[in-house]
């Protein structure tokens, strides 16, 4: 502080400016006491209420002076008055600049002084200083006469605001911290207490990377496998127990606890953040950049309390994972793998169409309608029967279809699948045939080219090491598409980049954020949080469209707490299907009313034998899956009779498998694949109307308990459609 004062001289000048001189008339006495005590304190803290202090000791000294020598203030000389007037003008100028400075506003934000509080507090601060009731603004010896440094004004303002607005600052700090998602590793204290080592297994499909990671887990005294699909978790669960490593299974829908097991196979969202293990395996790590589910891989990587973590992927996320581990000071190692068997491209495409398919072929199509039409076409024009695999089928049904395809004696030699074939199933594929090289990412959205990573993932399924095919092959239905296939497969793995990691806040973040907002509408809170969240440079906020849609649906249910809404909105519910929306609305109403909510679906005993009937049973299984998911998160008093729900889900799977078998045996006339439509929304109006009637019929039969919610939602949609039509016509 020696730069501000010379034996108390500056104190006297500024005391006169602010009209507070502590009633000390003898300037020499005051100057002597100030200089004596300054060296002992070595700091200056701005005060309020007409007091300025050189720490506590100087305050006491000045107070004793005022008590002992209460005399009148002496007059200033003309030179002093002129000098003081110049400094007073400098103070006014500095205060005016201070309030309008963006730099000062940003600096105040770093001290948790919001922009709103800055406006209010800076106004009061300026008024008090000018009236002589605020902190003193000291001038240094190095500054020109009549100038006040901006940093000094800022420092005085910060101290003044912290003293007078402590509560507002503390509240804003709490709110800012709940929005701050820039350091997600700090959310996981258990993992941070463990010395962890991360090993990245990078390689293409069929390279043995996951196999080696799983070996490390199985040989450890305790471990956990985190996979993207129930299918993968179930496969690891079965292989571990088959080989003598006792392993439990935990997914969103089921828990199979094996007595004495110290290993667990789970879906990535269900990874336990509190249980310490020796080895963890996180599969398909490149999905950390997925727009919707990436947050689960970020959470698993940063939060798993394991001494050794094996992450497996295609290498695109390697730089990102390395950066994340470096941020928390953890050891990082890379192990690279090459493909076991060669992969060849057939450049001529499938010239003879699907009548030229051979045993071991897998046709990949990106719409459900195409899958069934290709299946019918192959079964009519060839001697082969076809299995099908696509995302809407239950995992159990997909596994059953995969077993048929892998069994050379089953009679099912062809697989027709969606991109779901890219992971989760071990298939003995000779050749992968892409039906098209474009796919639709959602209802009523334009088609987009198949991504390079997806091309590699799917085509790489051909020529599995343990199959009878020593060489994998890949081609396209149309010769013109082969060029894009060749270009995609030709991109080196190290050129693929997953540049950012997905993130999604924990419930505690939402709770703290909601407390700071007037509106308690949950869908609005989600949108506001995503807009106001503070993210680090390599993190992004995962898409929330489906969550917001669910929130809007459930906001009409009274009696749900914020935490209830958070849990319901995280449920695996397809908002595009009215029957599933009706079911979750029904479950939420029953739960909010405190009533028991059993799964009340009766699939009957007749298997579905048409594509539309299959879709109805798939929706029924999704409702059963939704109920099972909720039963794992809410009290069983409300979601009662789980055994009945499990039995119903298993029965639906059996009926779906039987229906697929009947459809293969019947061999109906195939329609023209080239003119196929992808979804009901694309079909002619008459067919769409027919399908709508079918949905209403199944809503009355298969989904009987939820029919009230279903028809209420249907009525709302029709009203919205009519309003839109009226606006368009107008």
Secondary structure, DSSP 4 states (H G I P E B T S, - for coil): -TTT-STTHHHHHHHHHTT--TTB--HHHHHHHHHHHHHHH---B--STT--BSHHHHHHHHHHHHHH-B-PPPPPPHHHHHHHHHHHHHHHHHHHHHHH-HHHHHHHHHTT--HHHHHHHHHHHHHHHHHT-S------TTSPTT---HHHHHHHHHHHHHHH-HHHHHHHHHHHHHHB-TTGGGG-HHHHTS--EEEEEE--TTSSHHHHHHHHHHHSSSEEEEESSHHHHHHHHHHHHHTT--EEEE-SS-EEPPTT--EEEEEGGG--SS--EEEEEE--GGGGG-TTTHHHHHHHHHH--EEEEEEEE-STTHHHHHHHHHHTT-EEEEEE---SS-EEE-TT--TTGGGG--TTEEEE-SSHHHHHHHHHHHHHHSS-EEEEE-TTS-HHHHHHHHHHHH-TTSSEEEEEE-GGGGSS----BSEEEES-SEEE-STT--EEEPPHHHHHHHHTTBS-TTSS-SSEEEEESSGGGHHHHHHHHHS-GGG-----EEE---HHHHHHHHHT-S---HHHHHHHHHHH-B--TTEEEPP-HHHHHHHHHHTTSTT--HHHHHHHHTS---TT-HHHHHHHHHHHHHHHTT----------SPPP-SHHHHHHHHHHHHHHHHHHHHHTTS-TTTS--HHHHHHHHHHHHHHHHHHHHHHHHH-PPPP-GGG--SSGGGS-HHHHHHHHHHHHHHHHHTTGGGHHHHHHHHHHHHHHHHHHHHHHH-
